Amino acid sequence: SGHLRGAAAVEMAIVLPVFFLVVMGIVEFGRAMMVGQLVTNGARYGARLSAFDGATNTSVTNSVKSFVSTSVGMNAADVNVVITVTPGPGNPDPANDLSIAQAKDICQVTVKVPYNKVGYIAGRYLSATDLKGTCVMRHE
C-alpha cells in the first residue's frame, strides 16, 4: 500500500500545478472581462454626460475617472479618459471642446485602464495591455 501512496503523491505533484494554473487563468480572465465591462460602462456614462448642454471636458473627465475608479476599485489617476468631438453637419469644428460643442455634434468618450493596475496576479504577459471602452453619443 506504501507503493500506491507514493504513486498518488507523484500523480498529485504532476496534476496540482497544472490544475492551479488553469484555475488562476480562469480567475484572471474573469477579472479582465469584468473590468472591461466596467470600463465600457464608464465610457457610456461619460458619453451620456458629454451629450448634455453645459458639459465641459474637465467635468466629464473627472466624473468618468471617479465612476470607473470606484466601480473597479483602483486609483483614479490610472484611468485614462479621451474626449473627441466630431462636428455635426454644417457645424463649426469645436476642436474636441465640449463647452462649445453644438447640437448634432458627435461626442466620443474612450476610457482606457492599464491591465497591470487591475489584475490580481502580477505578471509580464499582460503588462502592456489596456482594457478599453468607447461610446459615442450625439450632442443635444
N, C-alpha and C positions, 0 to 999 in steps of 0.2 A: 504493500500500500504506500510505502515511502516513495517508491518509484513513480507511482501515479501522481502523488502530491507534487513531486518535482516537475513532472511534465506539465501539470496545471500551472505551476509557477512560471515556467518558461513561456507557455502559451499566453498567460496573463501579461508577462513582460513585453511580449510582442504586440498584443492586441490593444492594451491600455493606452499607450501613447497615440496610436492611430485614432482610437475612439475619442480621446480628449481633443485631439487636433480637429476632428470633424465637429464635435460639439462647440468648440470655441469658434470655428469658422461660421457655424450656424448663428451663434450669438452675435458675432461681429457683423455678419451680413444683415441680420435683422435690425441691428442698431443703425447701420448705414441706410437701410430702406426707411426706417422711422424718421431719422434726421432729414433725409431727402424730402420726405413728405412734409415735415415741419417747415423746411426751408421754402418749399413751394407755397405752403400756406402763408408764410411771411411775405413772399412776393405778391401773392394775391391781395393780401391785406394792404400792402404798400400801393399797389396799382389802384385799389379802391379809394384810398386816401388821396392819391395824386389826381384822381379824376374830378374831385370836388373843387369848386371855385375857392380861392383863398389858400390853396395848398402851397407850401414852399418846399424846396429841396431839403432844407435843414429839418423842417418839422417831419416830413415823410421819412427821411433817413433815420432820424432819432427814434421815431415810433417803430419802424421796422426792426432796428437794432435791438430795441427794448423787447419787442414781441418775440423775436427769434431767440435772443439770449435767455429769456425767461422760459420759453417752451422747450428749448433744447437743454438748458442747464449749462450754459457756457458764458464766457466773458463777452460782453457787448462789443469790445474793441476788436474782436476776431471776426465779427460779422461784416462782410463787405457788401455795400449797397450801391448799385449803379442805376441812375435815373436817366432815361433817354426820352426826349420829346420830339416826335416827328410831326411837322406842321400838317394840318388838315388841308383839304383842297382850297386854294386861294388865300390861305392864312400866311402871315409872315413867319419866318423861322425864329422860334423863341430861344434857340441856342441851348436847349436842354434845361431851361429855367422854368420851373412850374409856375412861379409867381406871375409870369407874363404869358403863360400858355392861354390859348383861346379855345372856345368851343370847337369840337371836332378834331382838335389836335390829338395825336395818339401818344399816350403816356405808357412807357415800358419800364417796369422795375425788375431788376435782376439782383438776386441775393446769392452770395457765394460764401460758403463756410469751408475752411480747410479741414479735411477729414481727420488729420492727426490731432486736431483740437477737440474732437468729439468722440473718437474711437475709444473703446475700452482697453484694447491691447496695444501697447506701444510696438511699432514695427515700421520698417522702412518700406515695406511693399506698397503701402497706400499713402506714404508721407506727402507726395506731391499732388495728390488727388483733391479736387474741390467738389463738394456737393453743391449743386446749383439749382435754383428755381427761378423761373421767369414768368411774368404775367403782363398782359397788355390790356389797357382799357382806354376808351375814348374820353377825352376831357369834356366836362359838361359846360 
